[in-house]
C-alpha cells in the first residue's frame, strides 16, 4: 500500500482507474486466502492512520482525509527468488481464484470505507503511474496481522 498524491492505471494506453490523494493498494492473493483475510485487510486499510492532521502528524485514515482508493492486483508480490535468477510465483493463487478474491476484496474495501474503489483490469498488462506521498509505503500481510 502506498499513500499517493495521485495514481492511475492504464491498459492499452487507456486510463481504467485514476485517483487523487489517497491509497494505491497493490494486492496479491494466495490459495489459502479466505473471506476472513479480505475482511481483516479491508478493515485495516480503512482504519490505518497514515494521513497528516492539521499539525502534520499521521493521525487520519483515508476516510478522515477524504482520500480515494485505487486497487491493482499484482501477483508478482509473491515472487520467490530463493533459487536461481528466475522468480517463482508458486505462492500466488491460481488466476481464477485470485480474480474472485480480488473482486471480493474490492467490494469489502468499499463496504469498510464507504468509498468507491477504482481498480485496474485483472490479468491485463497494466501501466501504473503514481506519485508516492511522503514517501509512505507499507506492506501488510493478513498471515502476519499486526
C-alpha positions, 0 to 999 in steps of 0.5 A: 500500500502506498499513500499517493498524491495521485495514481492511475492505471492504464491498459492499452494506453487507456486510463481504467482507474485514476485517483487523487490523494489517497491509497494505491493498494497493490494486492496479491492473493494466495490459495489459502486466502479466505473471506476472513483475510479480505475482511481483516485487510479491508478493515485495516486499510480503512482504519490505518492512520497514515494521513497528516492532521492539521499539525502534520502528524499521521493521525487520519485514515483515508476516510478522515482525509477524504482520500480515494482508493485505487486497487491493482492486483499484482501477483508478482508480490509473491515472487520467490527468488530463493533459487536461481535468477528466475522468480517463482510465483508458486505462492500466488493463487491460481488466476481464477481464484485470485480474480474472485478474491480480488473482486471480493476484496474490492467490494469489502474495501468499499463496504469498510470505507464507504468509498468507491474503489477504482481498480485496474483490469485483472490479468491485463498488462497494466501501466501504473503511474503514481506519485508516492506521498511522503514517501509512505509505503507499507506492506501488510500481510493478513498471515502476519496481522499486526 
